[in-house]
Structure formats: C-alpha cells, structure tokens
Amino acid sequence: MSKSEATIKRLNRIEGQVRGIVRMLEENRYCIDVLHQMQAVKAALARAESEILKDHAATCVNDAIESGDTNEQQKKVEELVDLFDKLKR
C-alpha cells in the first residue's frame, strides 16, 4: 500500500468517526463522550497531516533541492514557512 493510499484509508476512517460524532449528538449522548470522540478525530487528523507533510518533504521539497533551481527551492521553503505560520494560529 502506498503512502497516499494509507493516508486516504486513514482519512476514510476519520470520516466515519465524524459521522459517528454526528450520530452521538443526534442521540443526545453524554457530552464528555462526544468530546472524547472529537479529541480522537483531532489526533487522527494530526497524524494524517504529519504523514502528508513527511511525504511532501521526501518528494516535493527533495525534488526542488535536487533540481538545483534556486527559485523552486525558495518557493518550497516559503510554502513550509507559510504552513508553519498558519499552524501557530
């Protein structure tokens, strides 16, 4: 299974978890139980995000470095800086 296939599988599980949270709310389940499930979804999304970032560094960023194109290298660095700035918010 490729990395992207594994990430898609993970995101499909997360989608199921979110649908489960909706059902919990529709069934008026205990708030703390709902919040625990929401924490699980957030953790799963963080893991998926990490995998995508690792893949980006291993492929897109690495390709820019190997190309020797300083403009492309600078673009990839700026993309990462922008991403990390957004994560801090």
N, C-alpha and C positions, 0 to 999 in steps of 0.2 A: 504494500500500500504506500503510495507516495505521500509526501508531507502534506500536500494540498488536500488529498483525499482524506487523510487523518483529521485535518482541520475542519473540513466540511462535515465529516462524521461527528466531530465534537460539537460543531455549531448546530447540527440537527438535534443532538441530544439537548442542547441548551434551549432550542426552540420548544422541545417537548416539556422541559422544565417550566418555561414561561407559561405555556398553555396550562400546565398543572397549577401554577400560581393563580391564574385566572379562575380556574375551577374552584380552588380553595376559597377565593374571595366570593364567588357566586354561592358557595355553600356556607358562607359566614363562618369559616373555620377560625380558630383561635389566632389572634393577631401575631403572637410570638412565633407560632408555627409558620405562618406566612412569611414573616421576616427572616426566619432561618432559611427558608427556601430561596428567598431573594438574595441572601448572602451567598448561598451556594451558586446561584446563577452568576453573581458578580465575580466570584472566584473562578468559575469556569470560563467566563469571558476574558478574565485577566490571563489565564493560561493560554487561551486561543490567541489573544493579542501577542503574547510573548513568542509563541511559535511563529506567527506571521512575521514579527519583527526579526527573529533569528533568520528566517528564510530570506527576508529582504537583504539582510546584511551579507548572507552567504552567497546570494545571487546578484541582485541589482547593484549593491554597493561594491562588491568584489569585481563585477564586470567593469564598473566605472574605473576602479583602481587599475585593473589590468589593461584597460584601453589606453591609458596614458593621456587621455583627453582631460586637461585640467578644468575646462568648463563643465564637463559632465561630472567630474569628481566634486567640484564645488557645489553643483546642483544637488547631488546626493547628500552632502554634508548639510546643506541648508534645509533639505527636507527633514532630516533627522532632528536638527535643532528646532525647527518649527513643531515637529511632533512632540518632542520633549517639553517645549513651552506649553503646548496645549494640555499635556498630561498634568502639569503643575496646577492648572486652574481648577 
